[in-house]
């Protein structure tokens, strides 16, 4: 798949990235079904917000620096095994290109489609959005408890543009 993406013309990148985002959503949907449980426990909303905000901040810092190694290392071991830093950079390409400032989410309460919950498998899942006019940032996240910490196991974070265009941020510290 990487070979095909490197041969794509710039005009086709948008289509390729859309297809990648859809594949990721399908993966998370099937992963969610694989971990679906009848014994679901609600998760503390303040703890969920802390975990969610720290994930968004890690994504924002990785996108700003173009260094995904720390993001990868703080994820669950299974996530690390399945994803290289290049895979993660490709995963967040559309988000990075949109220029949305994910740190703005730290000031907002998430709107949950699937409230934070822990299934019998012990995995934490949450799905929802942050409305940050003119953007809407949708997320679907799956975490695993590793040594007393929630570690990212599955991630989908995408923007949905509303009517206004995003003004590109300046990355003053990039070379």
Secondary structure as GFF3:
##gff-version 3
##sequence-region A 1 175
A	DSSP	alpha_helix	2	6	.	.	.	ID=ss1
A	DSSP	alpha_helix	10	34	.	.	.	ID=ss2
A	DSSP	beta_strand	41	42	.	.	.	ID=ss3
A	DSSP	alpha_helix	45	65	.	.	.	ID=ss4
A	DSSP	alpha_helix	69	73	.	.	.	ID=ss5
A	DSSP	alpha_helix	77	82	.	.	.	ID=ss6
A	DSSP	alpha_helix	85	91	.	.	.	ID=ss7
A	DSSP	alpha_helix	93	98	.	.	.	ID=ss8
A	DSSP	three_ten_helix	102	107	.	.	.	ID=ss9
A	DSSP	beta_strand	111	118	.	.	.	ID=ss10
A	DSSP	beta_strand	124	132	.	.	.	ID=ss11
A	DSSP	beta_strand	135	146	.	.	.	ID=ss12
A	DSSP	beta_strand	149	161	.	.	.	ID=ss13
###
